[in-house]
Amino acid sequence: MRPECRERPIVDISRPSVARMYDHLLGGTDNYKVDQDACEELLRMAPSTRALALANRAFLVRVVKYLAREHGVRHFLDHGSGLPTRPNVHQVAQENHPDSHVVYVDNDPMVIAHGRTMLAEDPRTTAVLDADFRDTEHIFSSPEVRRLTRGNNPVAALFVSVLHCIPDRDDPWALVTAVADRLPPGSYMVISQLTSPDPELRTEITDFMHGITDGHWGRVRAPEEVDRFFEGLELVGTSTPVEVSRWLPDSDLAPRQKTDEWIEYGAVARIP
């Protein structure tokens, strides 16, 4: 799970935050008891929750490293970036190409505050855009993203564990298409989303997340619904979307979930 469901304009510690819950599951410290209690309830419903969060974070790092090293990608647009968790996208990318540029998009006030602190590392190549990641028109008209897409260089657009935050009424499939249409040919889409083959579990977790976020969430989807995000794109690294720890694992010994009642499911795809 990664965050960026619609958040309040100030940091509200009376209710759980999706961003802070994810931070807690990853072992971070930027969270509160209300977030920890919500995670414990999720772990009761789905014991693999912490394992899938760790697998998803490892997937993000592995993908950025792969695209930078194997495909020479130097520009990354991270939708719903969440709280910084080292190594961050710009750190991984710049290990391979010091001139890599990264724009983080989020509208959680706590994420923005941390992001501005992170900017001090290298404001020339890293930017944090305070925006709802569903507002594609605004994002692509911003100076930060216009600089990122200038010159027709390939861009990796990251939607890592955020699309389940978007309800069907906001059409996350159209969002992915709108972003892909605005990127230069040869760019990449990186997508993972929470899925489960169990309709009862999907409903239980979705109802719980709607309750703690005042309805500002999407839903856990079936794997075949996530497959739709990749229509018209060329998959890279795998022939189909997979549970993310199985996307080009570092080794056969890489950690796997012990149970799979729900998973982070996704892939990397090239825009023709």
C-alpha positions as CSV (number, residue, x, y, z in Angstrom):
1,M,0.0,0.0,0.0
2,R,1.2,3.4,-0.8
3,P,-0.8,6.5,-0.2
4,E,-2.2,9.6,-1.8
5,C,-5.9,9.3,-1.2
6,R,-7.4,12.7,-0.8
7,E,-6.0,14.1,2.4
8,R,-7.0,17.1,4.6
9,P,-5.1,20.4,4.2
10,I,-3.6,20.1,7.6
11,V,-2.0,17.1,9.3
12,D,-4.9,15.4,11.1
13,I,-3.6,13.0,13.8
14,S,-7.1,12.1,15.0
15,R,-7.7,9.7,12.1
16,P,-5.4,7.3,10.3
17,S,-3.5,8.5,7.2
18,V,-2.8,6.1,4.4
19,A,0.6,7.6,4.0
20,R,1.5,7.2,7.7
21,M,0.0,3.6,7.8
22,Y,2.3,2.7,4.9
23,D,5.2,4.3,6.7
24,H,4.4,2.2,9.9
25,L,4.2,-1.0,7.9
26,L,7.7,-0.3,6.4
27,G,9.1,0.3,9.9
28,G,9.2,4.1,9.7
29,T,8.7,6.5,12.6
30,D,6.5,9.2,10.9
31,N,3.3,7.8,12.2
32,Y,1.0,7.9,15.2
33,K,-0.9,5.4,17.4
34,V,-4.0,5.9,15.4
35,D,-2.1,4.8,12.3
36,Q,-0.6,1.8,14.1
37,D,-3.9,0.7,15.4
38,A,-5.4,0.8,11.9
39,C,-2.5,-1.3,10.6
40,E,-3.1,-3.9,13.4
41,E,-6.7,-4.2,12.2
42,L,-5.6,-4.6,8.6
43,L,-3.1,-7.3,9.8
44,R,-6.0,-9.1,11.5
45,M,-8.0,-9.2,8.3
46,A,-5.0,-9.9,6.1
47,P,-1.9,-11.2,7.9
48,S,0.3,-10.7,4.8
49,T,-0.2,-6.9,4.9
50,R,3.3,-6.0,6.2
51,A,5.0,-8.5,3.9
52,L,3.2,-7.1,0.8
53,A,4.2,-3.5,1.8
54,L,7.8,-4.5,2.1
55,A,7.6,-6.4,-1.2
56,N,6.1,-3.4,-2.9
57,R,8.8,-1.1,-1.7
58,A,11.5,-3.5,-2.9
59,F,9.7,-3.6,-6.3
60,L,9.8,0.2,-6.6
61,V,13.6,0.3,-5.8
62,R,14.3,-2.6,-8.2
63,V,12.3,-1.1,-11.0
64,V,13.9,2.3,-10.8
65,K,17.4,0.7,-10.7
66,Y,16.5,-1.5,-13.7
67,L,15.1,1.3,-15.8
68,A,18.0,3.6,-15.1
69,R,20.7,0.9,-15.6
70,E,19.3,-1.2,-18.4
71,H,17.2,1.4,-20.4
72,G,19.0,4.6,-19.6
73,V,16.0,6.3,-18.1
74,R,16.9,9.6,-16.4
75,H,13.5,11.2,-15.8
76,F,10.9,9.8,-13.3
77,L,7.4,11.1,-12.4
78,D,6.3,9.5,-9.1
79,H,2.5,9.8,-8.6
80,G,1.4,9.6,-5.0
81,S,4.9,9.5,-3.7
82,G,4.1,9.1,0.0
83,L,6.5,9.7,2.9
84,P,10.2,9.5,2.1
85,T,11.6,6.0,2.7
86,R,15.3,5.6,1.9
87,P,16.5,4.9,-0.6
88,N,14.1,7.3,-2.4
89,V,13.5,7.2,-6.1
90,H,15.9,10.1,-6.8
91,Q,18.7,8.4,-4.8
92,V,18.3,5.1,-6.6
93,A,18.2,6.8,-10.0
94,Q,21.1,9.1,-9.3
95,E,23.3,6.2,-8.2
96,N,23.2,5.2,-11.9
97,H,22.9,8.6,-13.6
98,P,23.8,11.6,-11.3
99,D,21.9,13.9,-13.7
100,S,18.6,12.0,-13.2
101,H,15.6,14.2,-12.6
102,V,12.6,13.2,-10.4
103,V,9.3,14.9,-9.7
104,Y,7.3,13.7,-6.8
105,V,3.6,14.3,-6.8
106,D,1.5,14.2,-3.6
107,N,-1.0,16.4,-1.7
108,D,-0.7,14.9,1.8
109,P,0.5,17.9,4.0
110,M,2.9,15.7,6.0
111,V,4.4,14.3,2.7
112,I,4.8,17.8,1.3
113,A,6.6,18.9,4.5
114,H,9.0,16.0,4.3
115,G,9.5,16.5,0.6
116,R,10.5,20.1,1.0
117,T,13.2,19.0,3.5
118,M,14.3,16.3,1.0
119,L,14.7,18.9,-1.7
120,A,17.7,20.3,0.1
121,E,19.6,17.3,-1.1
122,D,19.6,18.5,-4.7
123,P,17.0,21.1,-5.7
124,R,18.4,21.2,-9.3
125,T,17.3,17.6,-10.1
126,T,14.5,16.9,-7.6
127,A,11.1,18.6,-7.2
128,V,8.0,18.0,-5.1
129,L,4.7,19.0,-6.7
130,D,1.8,19.7,-4.3
131,A,-1.1,18.2,-6.4
132,D,-3.7,15.5,-6.5
133,F,-2.2,12.9,-8.7
134,R,-5.6,12.6,-10.5
135,D,-5.2,16.1,-11.8
136,T,-3.2,15.2,-14.9
137,E,-3.8,18.5,-16.7
138,H,-2.5,20.5,-13.8
139,I,0.5,18.2,-13.3
140,F,1.6,18.2,-16.9
141,S,1.2,22.0,-17.2
142,S,3.4,22.6,-14.1
143,P,6.9,24.0,-14.7
144,E,8.4,21.0,-12.9
145,V,6.9,18.4,-15.2
146,R,7.3,20.5,-18.3
147,R,11.0,20.5,-17.6
148,L,10.9,16.7,-17.0
149,T,9.3,16.0,-20.4
150,R,11.2,18.6,-22.4
151,G,13.4,17.2,-25.2
152,N,11.3,14.0,-25.9
153,N,13.4,11.9,-23.5
154,P,11.8,8.8,-22.1
155,V,10.0,9.3,-18.7
156,A,9.1,6.6,-16.2
157,A,5.7,7.4,-14.7
158,L,5.3,5.6,-11.4
159,F,1.9,4.5,-10.0
160,V,3.2,2.2,-7.3
161,S,0.5,1.1,-4.9
162,V,-1.8,4.2,-5.4
163,L,-4.4,3.3,-8.0
164,H,-6.5,1.4,-5.4
165,C,-6.9,4.8,-3.8
166,I,-9.0,6.0,-6.8
167,P,-12.7,5.0,-6.8
168,D,-14.2,3.7,-10.0
169,R,-16.2,6.9,-10.5
170,D,-12.9,8.7,-11.1
171,D,-11.9,6.1,-13.7
172,P,-8.3,5.1,-12.8
173,W,-8.0,3.4,-16.2
174,A,-8.6,6.7,-18.0
175,L,-6.1,8.4,-15.7
176,V,-3.3,5.9,-16.7
177,T,-4.2,6.4,-20.4
178,A,-4.2,10.2,-20.0
179,V,-0.7,10.1,-18.5
180,A,0.6,7.6,-21.1
181,D,-0.8,9.8,-23.9
182,R,1.2,12.8,-22.6
183,L,4.6,11.1,-22.3
184,P,7.1,10.8,-25.1
185,P,7.1,7.5,-27.1
186,G,9.4,5.0,-25.5
187,S,8.5,6.1,-22.0
188,Y,7.5,3.6,-19.3
189,M,4.5,3.0,-17.0
190,V,5.2,1.3,-13.6
191,I,2.0,0.1,-11.9
192,S,1.2,-1.9,-8.9
193,Q,-2.2,-2.2,-7.1
194,L,-3.7,-4.1,-4.2
195,T,-5.6,-7.1,-5.5
196,S,-7.3,-10.3,-4.1
197,P,-9.0,-13.2,-5.8
198,D,-11.4,-13.4,-2.8
199,P,-14.4,-11.1,-3.3
200,E,-15.3,-11.2,0.5
201,L,-11.9,-10.0,1.5
202,R,-11.9,-7.3,-1.2
203,T,-15.2,-6.0,0.2
204,E,-14.1,-6.3,3.9
205,I,-10.8,-4.4,3.4
206,T,-12.4,-1.8,1.0
207,D,-15.2,-1.1,3.6
208,F,-12.6,-0.7,6.4
209,M,-10.5,1.7,4.4
210,H,-13.5,3.7,3.4
211,G,-14.4,4.0,7.0
212,I,-11.1,5.2,8.3
213,T,-10.6,7.7,5.4
214,D,-14.1,9.2,5.4
215,G,-14.8,7.5,2.0
216,H,-11.7,9.0,0.3
217,W,-10.4,5.7,-1.0
218,G,-11.0,3.4,-4.0
219,R,-11.1,-0.4,-3.6
220,V,-9.2,-3.6,-3.6
221,R,-9.6,-4.9,-7.2
222,A,-9.5,-8.3,-8.8
223,P,-6.3,-9.1,-10.8
224,E,-8.0,-9.0,-14.1
225,E,-9.1,-5.4,-13.5
226,V,-5.5,-4.4,-13.0
227,D,-4.6,-6.2,-16.3
228,R,-6.7,-3.5,-18.0
229,F,-4.1,-0.8,-17.1
230,F,-1.6,-2.3,-19.4
231,E,-3.8,-2.5,-22.6
232,G,-2.0,-1.1,-25.6
233,L,1.4,-1.1,-23.7
234,E,4.4,-3.4,-24.1
235,L,5.2,-5.3,-21.0
236,V,8.9,-5.3,-19.9
237,G,10.5,-8.0,-17.8
238,T,7.5,-10.3,-17.6
239,S,4.9,-11.5,-20.1
240,T,2.0,-10.7,-17.7
241,P,1.5,-8.7,-14.6
242,V,2.6,-10.6,-11.5
243,E,2.8,-10.4,-7.7
244,V,5.5,-7.7,-7.5
245,S,8.2,-9.8,-5.7
246,R,8.2,-12.0,-8.8
247,W,9.0,-9.1,-11.2
248,L,12.7,-9.7,-12.0
249,P,13.7,-10.7,-8.5
250,D,17.2,-10.1,-7.4
251,S,17.5,-13.8,-6.7
252,D,15.4,-17.0,-6.2
253,L,15.9,-16.4,-2.5
254,A,14.2,-13.0,-2.5
255,P,11.5,-12.7,0.3
256,R,8.0,-13.9,-0.6
257,Q,4.7,-13.5,1.2
258,K,3.9,-16.6,3.3
259,T,0.2,-16.1,2.5
260,D,-1.4,-14.5,-0.5
261,E,-4.9,-13.5,0.6
262,W,-4.1,-10.2,-1.0
263,I,-1.1,-9.1,-3.0
264,E,0.5,-6.1,-4.7
265,Y,0.1,-7.0,-8.4
266,G,1.6,-5.2,-11.3
267,A,4.2,-4.8,-14.0
268,V,6.4,-2.4,-16.0
269,A,5.3,-1.5,-19.5
270,R,6.7,0.5,-22.4
271,I,4.7,3.1,-24.3
272,P,5.1,2.3,-28.0
